[in-house]
């Protein structure tokens, strides 16, 4: 899978990329939502992993823009954030995220969620 990782923390971006690349995935990295939307619209991704709290353009606005674009409307989106309050989780769900993971990154859970998204996407294509 080709995955876009959007997070303002360099440590989180590198850790996520390390986990994903060791599992055989290809990763592109963006440090904020604006950079993420530009990359998502100019490339093709099998999934997008995004934080919520970021400068320039936050994750909720990124998700809103991704879901509004015909090019990215159906790309699975996983949120990886430290925000666990019910309002943020509900907002993300209402915007159409496919999964919500809390930091710190648990490699097994991250890879399982991606695998689940891939199976679900393949089932819908049939």
N, C-alpha and C positions, 0 to 999 in steps of 0.2 A: 504494500500500500504506500501511496505517497501522501504524507501528512504534513499539514501546516501547523506549527506550534507558535501561538501568539501569547507572549507574556513579557512584562516589563522587567522581570528579574532574570538577569543573565544566568544565574545559578540554576534556576528552574528550567529555563530554555535548554541549557546544556544537559541537565540531568534527564529531562524528557527525551531529548534527541538521543542521548546515550542508550537509554532503555529501548527506545523504538528501533534504533539502528542495530542494536545487538539482536533484536528479534527479526531482523531482515527487512525493516521498513526504510523508506527514504524520507528524509525530513527537510523542510525549509523552515527557517526561523524568522519571526517578526517581533519587534520589541514594543509595539503598541497596536491598537486597533486600526489606526489609519494605515500603517504599513501593512497590517494584515489584510485589510480590505483590498488594497492595491495588488498585493500578491495573489489573493484569492481570485480576483477578477482577471488577472493576466496569466494564470497558470491553472492546471487542472489538479484537484486534490481528491483523494478518496475519503478523507476525513480532516476535520479541523479541531484542534485542541486549543482552547482559549481560557485565559484568566478573565475575571470580571473587573477588578480594580486595576486600571492602567491609565497613564496620562495620555493626553492628546485625544484619544477616542476610547472610551471604556468598552468592556466586553459585551455589555447589554446592547449598546448602540452598534457594535460590530455585528452581533447576531441579528439584529433588526435589519441591517443593510444586507447581510448575506441572504437572509430569507426573502428580501424584497427583489433580489436579482434572479433572473431566469437562469443564469449560469451557475449560481451557487445555492439555489433554493432547496435542492435535494441532497446537498452534501451533508453527511452526518457531522454534527457538532457535539463535542464533549467539552464541558466546562471543568476546569481544574482551578480551584480557588480556595482561599481560606474563609470565604464568606459562607456561613452556614445558616444565617438568619432566614426565617421562613419567607419573608417578603422577597428577598433576592432569589431564592430557590423557585418560588412561584413565578416571578417575573421571567426567569430563564425558561422555565417549562412552558409558559404561555407564548414565549417567542419561538418555541419549537426546538429546543435543544434535545439531543438524543440521550444525554447522560450527564450526570453531575457528580464530580469527584472532589473530595476535599484534600487539600495539602496537609501534610507532606505527601509526595507521590509514593504510592504503593505500586511497585512495578507489576506485581501479579494482577492486581485489580485493574490497572490501566490496560494491560495487554488483554485481559479477559473481556473488558468492555469493548475494546476495538475489535476483537474477534467476534463478539456478539453482533456488533454493528455490521461487520462484513457478512456474517451469515444472514442477517435480516435483509441487507441490501441484495444479496444474491437470491434470496427467496422471492423478493419482489420483482426481480428481473425475469424470473421464469414464467 
